[in-house]
Amino acid sequence: MTLSKKATCNSHGQDSSYFLGWEEYEKNPYDQLHNPNGIIQMGLAENQLSFDLLESWLAENPDAASFKRDGQSIFRELALFQDYHGLPAFKNAMVKFMSEIRGNKVKFNPNKLVLTAGATSANETLIFCLAEPGEAVLLPTPYYPGFDRDLKWRTGVEIVPIHCTSSNGYRITGPALEEAYQTAQKRNLKVKGVLVTNPSNPLGITLTRNELNLLVDFIDAKGIHLISDEIYSGTVFDSPSFVSIMEVLVNRNYMNTDVWDRVHIVYSLSKDLGLPGFRVGAIYSNDDMVVAAATKMSSFGLVSSQTQYLLSAMLSDDKFAPNYVVENQKRLKSRHAMLVRGLKSIGISCLKSNAGLFCWVDMRHLLAANTFEAEIDLWKKIVYEVGLNISPGSSCHCDEPGWFRVCFANMSEDTLNQAVQRMKAFLEAGRSVEAGQNQSKSSRRKSFTKWVFRLSFQDRDRER
Ligand SMILES: Cc1ncc(COP(=O)(O)O)c(C=O)c1O
């Protein structure tokens, strides 16, 4: 049987090491009691740190999850067909929550909100609305590996990278934006917009006001769109605080301009509330035509009425929602500090970050060579020998080999400590090989990296 071109086209990106690492984890998942030598999943940006808060709210509000309102069953109401505009109560609760996360500095209008099955669907829907197949969106590197699937696969749209590097802390610059634009033009690709994630996945940093202003100026000058994926907006645990693109537009009085209509926000409850399984996302756009088209398209990925009902009760609870955000950020901050400290104690540093569910970890000094092949060799060692599934920078389209994304919020403290201990043992084993060879200090690093490299080759033999 032959499948359609769309179904078989490889722009989905499932062969990326990002997804391959998950497959390896699934074959041999770590469990403290039942599989203590299994692979620890550190490649999944899930937030499990505040489930107890959600669970105690559910225990105190049993009606919300049991199809009831004021003790009376509303099962039939929820079970019947809903139109694609979503439950008004839920949209009101979502915009209120989005404002709260932004310190109530921006107000959102529920009529400009389109509900989607997660940010995955929101991003794809927006691209479908804004670009034709063969047109391009510019994305700063490194970026979330799922974007190849979400932005390109079914839409036929191309991603052109905006090259950002560690030399300036991965900040977006005017020349980098212009260079990406020119590259697209040289490839005969019409640029329809820029997509940024703020805070960034995989970097865990928020965009500065300077970068946001630069982006607004750029899309203004080029007459293109800006999509701001703010899925991690509630995870900002340290200063500088989160600045939404909407706040920048309002401060600069862009409300009655065409730029205002060309800026769109993507949001979801997958990260801030830790509910990726509920599939709740949204597009927020100032452009009525985008809202209308995206609403029609949302038929392919609606949020179930049962979920909308439950979450409208939870998010409109004035006591619960703000407390949750503050407490969750506190927990993320402490967990982030634990990983940074643990890695530092074994000589590994992280990009300074203030948000997200992961650290961007610098292992350039452990590479046998400054190449992406060497990065994948080291990654294989870390997955198969150390038993940690982390994501190599190359899977995020990073321009420099040796960086890895390491998640910290999808496991217990014990598991995180265990992961650091494993990494420590791995590095010490490398050093003792080196000591055995009794080499001079100056060649230490060289011999260690050679050791990593040699083991990687042994892996390859074993795989064959
Ligand atoms: C930047 C970014 N956008 C979108 C998504 C997809 O999120 P959802 O689970 O809401 O579809 C993710 C998930 O990791 C993400 O990191």
The ligand as an SDF file (V2000), in Angstrom:
LIG
                    3D

 16 16  0  0  0  0  0  0  0  0999 V2000
    7.4160   26.2670   22.6870 C   0  0  0  0  0  0  0  0  0  0  0  0
    6.3560   25.2100   22.6570 C   0  0  0  0  0  0  0  0  0  0  0  0
    5.2640   25.4090   21.8990 N   0  0  0  0  0  0  0  0  0  0  0  0
    4.3030   24.4810   21.8330 C   0  0  0  0  0  0  0  0  0  0  0  0
    4.3700   23.2910   22.5290 C   0  0  0  0  0  0  0  0  0  0  0  0
    3.2620   22.2970   22.4310 C   0  0  0  0  0  0  0  0  0  0  0  0
    2.4450   22.3420   23.5760 O   0  0  0  0  0  0  0  0  0  0  0  0
    1.0510   21.6280   23.7520 P   0  0  0  0  0  0  0  0  0  0  0  0
    1.2600   20.4570   24.6400 O   0  0  0  0  0  0  0  0  0  0  0  0
    0.1570   22.6430   24.4090 O   0  0  0  0  0  0  0  0  0  0  0  0
    0.5410   21.2560   22.4090 O   0  0  0  0  0  0  0  0  0  0  0  0
    5.4860   23.0520   23.3390 C   0  0  0  0  0  0  0  0  0  0  0  0
    5.6130   21.7820   24.0880 C   0  0  0  0  0  0  0  0  0  0  0  0
    6.6480   21.4010   24.5630 O   0  0  0  0  0  0  0  0  0  0  0  0
    6.5010   24.0370   23.4030 C   0  0  0  0  0  0  0  0  0  0  0  0
    7.5990   23.8750   24.1530 O   0  0  0  0  0  0  0  0  0  0  0  0
  1  2  1  0
  2  3  1  0
  2 15  2  0
  3  4  2  0
  4  5  1  0
  5  6  1  0
  5 12  2  0
  6  7  1  0
  7  8  1  0
  8  9  2  0
  8 10  1  0
  8 11  1  0
 12 13  1  0
 12 15  1  0
 13 14  2  0
 15 16  1  0
M  END
$$$$
